[in-house]
Amino acid sequence: MLSVVSKPTKWYRQLLLIAGGQQQYNFEGDLTDRQMQLYGQIQTLNYWNTSAFWIHRPSVFDDRLTRGGPSCAAPA
């Protein structure tokens, strides 16, 4: 998702918001990776830029933790 507001208001000149995610499965269908990210940027009326970035990786199963053994829960 990408959202850009470039029409100036009394609070900011430009506002940008990007959200996304990804997930990965192994050949057995086990979820081995999941990630969500969020990025935001604002440009104030005096042309100062402020931005923030956030990533969240929840706990999933790791099939490489036991080197070929059973899948184990990996920490978030």
Summary of the structure (lengths in Angstrom):
residues: 76
radius of gyration: 19.1
end to end distance: 24.0
largest distance: 59.3
contacts: 155
relative contact order: 0.21
helix: 0%
strand: 57%
